[in-house]
Amino acid sequence: MSPSWLYGTNMALTKSSSDQKGTETAETRRDTALPSAPYISFASVLRVLEALRRSRPHDSDLRRFIEDLDKTRSTHRIAAMRFLGLLDADSRPTLALNNVLATIGTAAWPGTLALIISRSFPPISALDLANIELTQFVIAIGRHYAGSEAVLRKSRTFFVHAAIQAKIPLSPGLARSAKPRAGDRVAESGRNHFRSAVAPDGNRRGSSADRMNPVGPPPSLAVRLLAELDTQAMDDDVRQAFWTLLRYIKDQGL
């Protein structure tokens, strides 16, 4: 049976939910008066959407599918998708998700994403983002969303990266503030390396000799781990253990 959320006829985007059950960590400020905006990387959410578009799991399998993609980040990804109105409070897909999967990667995607942003971040979308000063944007995020300064900084980055992809006009200062998260930089570097080495048919480019002796060494284990794991989503103890493991891996030359 085809998932109902993939082929629904009502393409209207639903209102976003600020319910972020299960996402509060030691970083977040316990302020029940304000919603918590997503504070993972926007690229992490995009990876889930691209995987959903390719695999098309059934409604009942959706949460398990997202969890299986990356168990360490699944809670934060699900919370972000709830906030964006792509999942309901019970983590079931909404009709908005149907519209996203129908347009992501097409010319219509920026417009779809812009509408999602406007409905998910109404107080921020109401600002004159094309002319706003960075300090004004920082104050606005802090006024309308809960979190420590570290969490709010990540939420600001999430919004700016999403807005850039949605082609929402941003002031120069605001656009310049969108620095890639460390994990995203490494992951994108790895993806670009793979794309340049692999032809569209899946075979490595170049002569047979080139394929036997590819240019450049493969990424180290440390680089691969940094590409796959989001250290920003870890709690302090896990992050410290990760860096200890990474030092050991580097010392062993793995």
C-alpha positions as CSV (number, residue, x, y, z in Angstrom):
1,M,0.0,0.0,0.0
2,S,1.3,3.4,-0.9
3,P,1.9,5.8,2.0
4,S,-1.0,8.2,2.3
5,W,1.3,11.1,3.0
6,L,3.1,10.6,-0.4
7,Y,0.1,11.0,-2.6
8,G,-2.4,13.2,-0.8
9,T,-4.3,15.6,-2.9
10,N,-4.3,18.4,-0.3
11,M,-0.9,20.0,-0.7
12,A,-1.5,22.8,1.8
13,L,1.2,23.1,4.4
14,T,0.1,22.5,7.9
15,K,1.0,24.8,10.8
16,S,4.3,24.0,12.4
17,S,4.6,22.5,15.8
18,S,7.0,23.8,18.4
19,D,6.7,20.6,20.4
20,Q,10.2,19.2,20.9
21,K,9.6,16.3,23.2
22,G,12.7,14.5,24.3
23,T,15.1,17.1,22.9
24,E,16.0,18.9,26.1
25,T,19.6,18.4,27.2
26,A,21.9,20.1,29.7
27,E,22.4,22.8,27.1
28,T,18.8,23.9,26.9
29,R,17.2,26.5,29.2
30,R,14.2,25.1,31.0
31,D,11.8,27.8,29.9
32,T,8.3,26.5,29.3
33,A,7.0,29.9,28.1
34,L,9.0,29.7,24.9
35,P,9.3,27.0,22.2
36,S,12.7,25.5,21.3
37,A,13.8,26.0,17.8
38,P,15.9,23.3,16.0
39,Y,19.5,23.4,17.0
40,I,21.0,20.6,14.9
41,S,22.4,21.4,11.5
42,F,20.0,22.1,8.7
43,A,22.0,19.8,6.5
44,S,21.2,16.9,8.9
45,V,17.5,17.4,8.3
46,L,18.1,17.6,4.5
47,R,19.8,14.2,4.6
48,V,16.7,12.7,6.3
49,L,14.4,14.3,3.6
50,E,16.6,13.0,0.8
51,A,16.6,9.5,2.3
52,L,12.8,9.6,2.7
53,R,12.4,10.7,-1.0
54,R,14.6,7.8,-2.2
55,S,13.2,5.1,0.1
56,R,9.5,6.0,0.6
57,P,8.8,4.1,3.8
58,H,5.3,3.5,4.9
59,D,3.7,5.8,7.5
60,S,4.0,3.2,10.2
61,D,7.7,2.7,9.5
62,L,8.7,6.3,9.3
63,R,10.0,6.9,12.8
64,R,11.9,3.7,12.8
65,F,13.3,4.6,9.4
66,I,14.6,7.9,10.7
67,E,16.0,6.3,13.8
68,D,17.9,3.7,11.8
69,L,19.5,6.4,9.7
70,D,21.5,7.6,12.7
71,K,20.4,6.6,16.2
72,T,22.6,9.3,17.8
73,R,20.8,12.1,16.1
74,S,17.4,10.7,15.5
75,T,15.7,12.5,18.5
76,H,17.0,15.9,17.4
77,R,16.1,15.3,13.7
78,I,12.5,14.2,14.6
79,A,12.1,17.2,16.9
80,A,13.3,19.5,14.1
81,M,10.8,17.9,11.7
82,R,8.0,18.4,14.2
83,F,9.0,22.0,14.6
84,L,8.9,22.5,10.8
85,G,5.5,20.9,10.6
86,L,6.7,17.8,8.7
87,L,5.7,15.4,11.5
88,D,2.9,15.7,14.0
89,A,3.3,15.5,17.8
90,D,3.2,11.7,17.5
91,S,5.9,11.7,14.8
92,R,3.4,10.8,12.1
93,P,4.0,12.4,8.7
94,T,1.9,15.5,7.7
95,L,0.7,16.6,4.3
96,A,3.5,19.2,4.4
97,L,6.0,16.4,4.2
98,N,4.3,15.2,1.1
99,N,4.8,18.6,-0.5
100,V,8.5,18.6,0.6
101,L,9.2,15.2,-0.9
102,A,7.5,16.2,-4.1
103,T,9.6,19.3,-4.6
104,I,13.0,18.8,-3.0
105,G,15.7,18.9,-5.6
106,T,13.4,20.7,-8.1
107,A,13.0,24.3,-9.1
108,A,10.0,24.5,-6.8
109,W,11.9,23.5,-3.7
110,P,13.1,27.0,-2.6
111,G,9.4,28.2,-2.6
112,T,8.2,25.2,-0.7
113,L,11.0,25.7,1.9
114,A,10.3,29.4,2.2
115,L,6.7,28.7,3.0
116,I,7.7,26.1,5.7
117,I,10.1,28.6,7.2
118,S,7.5,31.4,7.3
119,R,5.0,29.1,9.1
120,S,7.6,27.6,11.5
121,F,9.4,30.8,12.4
122,P,6.6,33.4,12.2
123,P,8.1,36.1,14.5
124,I,11.4,35.9,12.6
125,S,9.9,35.7,9.1
126,A,8.0,38.9,9.9
127,L,11.3,40.8,10.3
128,D,12.9,42.7,7.4
129,L,15.6,40.0,6.9
130,A,17.0,41.7,3.8
131,N,18.0,44.8,5.8
132,I,18.3,43.5,9.4
133,E,21.4,44.0,11.5
134,L,23.0,40.8,12.8
135,T,22.6,42.0,16.4
136,Q,18.9,42.6,15.9
137,F,18.5,39.0,14.5
138,V,20.4,37.6,17.5
139,I,18.1,39.5,19.9
140,A,15.0,38.4,18.1
141,I,15.9,34.7,18.2
142,G,16.7,35.0,21.9
143,R,13.4,36.8,22.6
144,H,11.2,34.2,20.9
145,Y,12.9,30.9,21.5
146,A,14.3,29.0,24.5
147,G,17.8,27.8,25.0
148,S,21.2,28.7,26.4
149,E,23.4,30.9,24.3
150,A,25.1,27.9,22.8
151,V,21.7,26.4,21.8
152,L,20.4,29.7,20.4
153,R,23.6,30.1,18.4
154,K,22.9,26.8,16.7
155,S,19.3,27.7,16.2
156,R,20.4,30.9,14.5
157,T,22.6,28.9,12.2
158,F,19.8,26.5,11.4
159,F,17.5,29.3,10.4
160,V,20.1,31.1,8.3
161,H,21.2,28.0,6.4
162,A,17.5,27.1,5.7
163,A,16.8,30.7,4.6
164,I,19.7,30.6,2.2
165,Q,18.5,27.4,0.6
166,A,15.0,28.9,0.4
167,K,16.5,31.9,-1.4
168,I,15.0,34.3,1.2
169,P,16.7,37.7,0.8
170,L,19.1,38.2,3.8
171,S,21.2,41.2,4.8
172,P,24.9,40.8,4.1
173,G,25.7,40.6,7.8
174,L,23.2,37.9,8.4
175,A,24.2,35.9,5.3
176,R,27.9,36.0,6.3
177,S,27.0,34.6,9.7
178,A,26.1,31.2,8.2
179,K,29.3,29.3,8.8
180,P,29.0,25.6,8.1
181,R,29.0,23.3,11.2
182,A,32.2,21.3,11.5
183,G,30.6,18.0,10.8
184,D,28.9,19.4,7.7
185,R,32.2,20.7,6.3
186,V,33.9,17.4,6.7
187,A,30.9,15.5,5.3
188,E,30.5,17.7,2.3
189,S,34.3,17.5,1.6
190,G,34.0,13.7,1.7
191,R,30.9,13.7,-0.7
192,N,32.7,16.0,-3.1
193,H,35.8,13.7,-3.1
194,F,33.5,10.7,-3.8
195,R,31.6,12.5,-6.6
196,S,34.8,13.5,-8.3
197,A,36.2,10.0,-8.2
198,V,33.0,8.1,-9.3
199,A,31.3,8.3,-12.7
200,P,27.5,8.5,-13.1
201,D,27.4,4.7,-13.7
202,G,29.0,4.1,-10.3
203,N,32.4,3.1,-11.6
204,R,35.6,5.0,-10.7
205,R,36.7,7.5,-13.3
206,G,39.9,7.2,-15.2
207,S,41.9,4.4,-16.8
208,S,42.2,0.9,-15.5
209,A,45.6,1.9,-14.1
210,D,44.0,4.9,-12.4
211,R,41.4,2.6,-10.9
212,M,44.1,0.3,-9.6
213,N,46.0,3.2,-8.1
214,P,43.5,5.9,-7.3
215,V,44.9,9.4,-6.7
216,G,45.2,10.3,-3.1
217,P,44.8,8.1,0.0
218,P,41.2,7.2,1.2
219,P,39.8,9.3,4.1
220,S,41.2,8.3,7.5
221,L,39.0,6.6,10.1
222,A,39.0,9.9,12.1
223,V,37.7,11.9,9.1
224,R,35.0,9.3,8.4
225,L,33.9,9.4,12.0
226,L,33.7,13.2,12.0
227,A,31.7,13.1,8.8
228,E,29.2,10.7,10.2
229,L,28.8,11.9,13.8
230,D,27.4,15.2,14.9
231,T,29.4,16.2,18.0
232,Q,27.1,19.1,18.6
233,A,24.3,16.7,19.3
234,M,26.3,14.8,22.0
235,D,26.0,15.5,25.7
236,D,29.2,16.5,27.4
237,D,30.3,13.1,28.6
238,V,29.7,11.4,25.2
239,R,31.5,14.3,23.5
240,Q,34.5,14.0,25.8
241,A,34.7,10.2,25.2
242,F,34.5,10.8,21.5
243,W,37.4,13.2,21.5
244,T,39.4,10.7,23.6
245,L,38.7,8.0,21.1
246,L,39.6,10.2,18.2
247,R,42.9,11.1,19.7
248,Y,43.6,7.4,20.2
249,I,42.7,6.7,16.5
250,K,45.0,9.4,15.3
251,D,47.8,8.2,17.5
252,Q,47.4,4.8,16.0
253,G,47.5,6.2,12.5
254,L,44.2,4.7,11.6
